[in-house]
Amino acid sequence: MNKPNNLERYEAPTLLLKDSIGNELFCYLEQIVNIEEKEYALLTPVDTPVTLFKIDENGEPELIEKIDKDEQILKNADAVLQEHDLNLVRSAVTLTVSGELDEPVYDDLEEENLDEDTETYELLVNFNVFDAEYGLYIPLDPFFIVGQLENNAALLIEDEEFDRIQPLIEAELEKSIS
């Protein structure tokens, strides 16, 4: 991943998040929460997070949760994005898109899935791989990542550790709001 040359160009504090296998994601530092004498950070990606879906025969998107970073699907997605002067970034936690994106017009979006358990997405691009259709969608709900602060960077909190620490962070955040 290309690292920015000048961190001062960002309005909010930024840092690099790393996952357990060395993938990186450049993030804004939104908030620091102290839990069990450790500092945890709530982070948001600097680039726009995107989610990959396969479009089924009824035209309905089906989430693809895991994908190898070198799969043809992502190569095709990247080629389509480059036609719009955008780049697909295969980073820690999520795929992101770098480049100038138009801001969504929330009044124009269909609001069919707005219950608490369903995220809302906006289609960024769709493309084909062989006989299958895919789409990259931008989540419209906030996308927060939890990392443990360490040496001016953050280590991604994953799996069982995330399941253990998430309720503690939520409780601390509730206390700070009250």
N, C-alpha and C positions, 0 to 999 in steps of 0.2 A: 504494500500500500504506500502511496506517496504521502510523505509527511509535509504539512504546510511549512513554508520557510519562515513565516512571520506570524506568531501566535497573537500579536497585539492587534491584528486587524479584526478580531472578533470582539463584539460588545460584551459578551458574558465570558466568565472564566471557562477555559477549555482544558481538556486533558485527554490522554490516550488510554483507552480501555483495552485490556488484553484478556483473552480467554485461556483455558487450560491447555490448548494446543498451539498457542502462539499467534492466533489471529488477532487483528487489531481493529479498533473502531474509534475514530476521532469524535469526541462528545463534548457537549456543553455540560458544565457542572451546575445543576439546578439547586441542589440542597445537600447539606451534610447532616447526617444523623449519627449520634454516638450511641452505640449498643455494646454492652459487655466490654467496655474500655477500648473499643475499636471504632474507627471512623468509617462509616459507610456513605456512599454518595448515590444520590438519585441523579441519573444522567439521561440526556437525550442526544441522539445522533446529530452531528452537524449537518451531514447530508440527509436527504429525505429517505426514510425507511420505506421499503416496498415489500409486498407479500406476493408470492407466486401462486397462481391458481391454474388448474386445468379446467377447461370448459367442457362440460359433459354434453351428450347428444341432445339434451333438452335446453341447452344454452345456459345452464346453471354452473356457476364457478364452484370447484371443489378444491379446497386448500391442499397444497403440497407442503407437508411439514418438514421433510428432510430431502436434500438433494446434494449430490456431489458437485463441488465447485467447478469441475471441468466438464459437466454434462452438456450435450448439444443444446438442450433447452436454454441454458444460460448464455451460450454462445449466440444463439439466434436472438434472444432478448437483447443482448448487448448490441448486436448489429442494428436492430430496429431502433434502439435508443440513440445510437450514434447518428442516425438520420435526423434526429431532433436535437443534435448537439448536446446529448446527455450521455453519461457513462454509468454502466452498472458496476458497482463495487461489491466484491465478495469479501465481506468483513466478518468480524466477530459478531455473534448474536443474530444478525439479520442481514439481508441484502439491502443495499442503499443505492440511491441514484444521485450522482453529482451533476451539477450544471444548473442553469436557470430554468426553474419550473414556474408555470403560471400558478398563481394562488387559486385554490378552488373557490367557486362561487357557491356558497352554502345554500342559498335560496334555490338554486337550480338542481340540487342533488335530490335524488329519490331517497326518501326516508322510510323505507319499508322495513328495515331491521333495527329498530331502536330500543328493543328491550334491553335490560341490564346485562344479559349474558351474550349478546350479539354485538360484534364490532361492525362499524360502518366503514365502507371502503369506497374509493373513487378509482375508476379505471384509468390507468396512465397510458398503457399501450397493450395491444393484443397482437399475437403473432402465431404462426404455425410451425410445427416441427413434424415432418412427415404428414400423416393424416390427422394429427391432433391439434386442437386450438388451445392456446394458453393466454394468460393475461397477467400483467404486473399491475397490482393495485396499491394505492397509497392508503394506509389506515388513517381515518379521520379522527379517531380517538387518540389522546396523548400516548406516546410510546416512551415509557420510562424503563431504564435499565438500572440494576443495582450492582454496584461495585464496591470493593473494599479499598480504601485509599492506602497507598503505599508508595513512597519515594516519588512524589509528584506525578503519579499515574494511578490507575485503578485496575484491580483484578476482578474479573467478572465473577459474581456469585452464581453458582450453577447447582442444579439438581437438588440433592437432599439438603445441602447447606442453604440454598435459596428457600426451600420449603420451611426450614427451621427459622430463618432470619426474617422472612417476609412479614409474619404477624407481629414480630417485635418492632420492626420499622413502622408498620402501620399504626401500632399503638403509640409510638413516640410522636408520629405526625399528628395523630388525633389530640394528644396532649398539647402540642404546640399551637393547634388551631383554637382550642378551648380557652 
